Amino acid sequence: MSNTFGKLFTITTFGESHGPALGVIIDGYPAGLKITEADIQKELDRRKPGQSAITTSREEDDKIRIMSGITEGKTTGAPIMLIVENRDARSKDYGSLKEVYRPGHADFTYEVKYGHREWRGGGRASARTTLAQVAAGAIAKKYLKEKLGVEILGFVDQVGDIKADIECAKVSLKKVEANPIRCPDEKTAKEMIKLIIAAKADGDSVGGAVAAVIRNVPAGLGSPVFDKLPADLAKAMMGINAAKGFEIGSGFGAAKMRGSEHNDSFYSANGQVKTKTNFAGGTLGGISTGEDIYFRVAFKPTSTISKAQDTIDRRGKKVILKAAGRHDPCIVPRAVPIVEAMAALVVMDHYLRWKAYK
């Protein structure tokens, strides 16, 4: 099982949704940066369950504990270990699912691969494990912001068939956090919330998309041919639970354009090379241009729903499944900090690799 991400800046995550704790070991983090548990906690609080009526009712405070790598409030250069205890797992809610393959879940594939599966909440396949990435991403974001001025900001731009018309350049954290759906367009946000509540009342779920912008990225990050910056961003995003699609810059819209439309013209501004447009999304040839990097990630509807579904058990017997438990009717509001975190991990790793190359 692969649980490590990155090359020079690496994270290794551990723990299960219904185990005693989850956490992450971070290696390659530079020494001397001030890091507190509060720096990490504010990002975990954006991801944790029970935030509103449109998220799961599981009650976890997701209290972070720093176990190593930070002394007197500063990073030492040693591996950093972060841990969060599970306090509201309620594994008994999953007892009836022990022998059943849940539609949309990894029950079948994990069992085929490993010969055994963690049926309590999905184990390593649970979205709860993403708190480890968010914790690691929090300290990566802090370094990138303080040392390089890099800002990473995600937001919900689509739920179901409702899509907001938002310019990434105008998005602010204040607008994103102004409502529980994390859509900076207040009018569209209200429509999205109504759709989620309706799906929840119907025992169903709904998908959506998270858009993100990375500002002030230094030019020159990315390692062609197989470690291109957009390729690693795609891998990072597609590694998030329930992610089903990734596009950067003009994305699939480029298929409808001509080269004369899509090519970003260069110009010089105060000795810096800039582009008049940014259809490339901040990268060329897999290397950052210095322009904003922007991308979108599509997420499927949450797999666990209370509607009756046809499935089979481990013996191949037909079963009608009507799942119980506490689950998000739409995952995208809580996916925003996860997308930001994974983007931070990629940029941090590529920045350290660029420094090593230089």
Summary of the structure (lengths in Angstrom):
residues: 358
radius of gyration: 20.8
end to end distance: 33.6
largest distance: 70.2
contacts: 1174
relative contact order: 0.18
helix: 34%
strand: 24%
